Amino acid sequence: MSHLAPASFSSRVVRRIVLLVALGAVAAVLAPCKLIEDQMTDSEFWRGRNGECLEACAQSVQDSLDVENWWHVENMENCGDKRQCKRDERERHRIALLRIKDWGRQCRQNCHHQGGGHGGGN
């Protein structure tokens, strides 16, 4: 955002470190949430795997929301008294929240497709 006041060097370094740690946590949580091509048929096995995947999705979404909300507060503070800056930041934040919500929905849908089975379909 062009309206944001420049942050001090140490403030930028701290922000980047926090962001990198948060992104690392999100990546670690997402690692088990992947489509598995295995043809196992044990429903108990897949019910457990699905639950783990859903938990990983929920945690990842929460971590993403925490980071986004932190950035929103920082950006709003950096806007100071600039109304347009605050309007732009509120819109950026709204869109970011929608993207996180959409990503969470996609992650949960991927969990339901684990196992390579057809779920009773053809």
N, C-alpha and C positions, 0 to 999 in steps of 0.2 A: 504494500500500500504506500503510495507516494506521500500520504498525509501523515504517516507515523513519524514521530520525532526520532532522530537517531539515538540509539542506545549507547551507553558507554561500552568500551571494549570488554571490561570484566563482566558486565551484564550480558553481553552477547555470548561470551564464552560459557557462562553458567547456563544460559538458555540452550545452547547447542549441546552441552553435556547432558542436561535433563532430557532433551529431545532424543538424543542417541540412546540413553538408558531406557527410555520409554519404548522406543522403536525396537530395541533389543529384546525387551520383555514381551512385546507383541509378537515378534518373530519366534521367540522360544515357545510361547503359548500356541502359536499356529502350527508348529512343526508336526504335532500328531494329527492335525485336522486336514487330512488329505484323502483323496479318493483311492480306495484300495481295490485292486483288480482280482483279489483272491476269490476263489469259487467255493469257499466254505459254506456249509449249510446249517451249521449249529446256530439256532436262533438266539440262544442264551449268549453265545460269544458275541454276536453282532449287536444284541441289545446293549451289552456292556460297552462295546466299542463306540456305538452311537452316542451313548451317554457321555463318554469321555470327550468325544468330538464336540457335542453340544456344550459341555462345560467349557471347553477350550474356546469355542466361539463366544460364549457369554463373557468370559474373562477378557478376551481380546477386545470385544466391543467396549467393555467397561474401561479398560486401559486407554483405548482410543478416545473415549469420551472425556476421561480425566485429563489427558494431554490437550485435547481440543479446548476444553473449558479453561484450562490454565492459560493457553495461548490467547483465548478471547479476553480474559481479564487483563493480561499483560498488554494486549493491543489497545484495549479500551483506555487503560491508564496512559498509554503513550499518546493517545489522541488528544489528551488534555481537554481544552475547551472547543476543539474543532468539531462542529456539528456534522459536516459532511464525512469527515473521517470516521466518526462514530456510526453514522448510517451505513457507510461502506463496510465497516467491521461487523456490524450486526448482520448484514446480508451475507458476508463471507462466512460467518459463524453458522447461520441458518443453513446454508448450502453444505457446509462441512458436516453438520449434524445429520442432514438427509443422506449424505454419502456414507457415513458411518452406519446409519440404520440400514441402508440398502446392502452394504457389504455384509452386515450381520445376518441379514435374511439369506443372502447367497451362501454364506458359510454354513448356516443351519440346513439349507437345502442340500448342500454337498454331503453333510453328515448322513442324511437320509438315504443317500445313494451309495454308501459304503458297502462293499461286499461283492459287487459285480452281479448280484442277483437281479431278478426282475420284479420282486415284490408282488408276486401273484399275477403279473401281466403275461403277455404272450411269450 
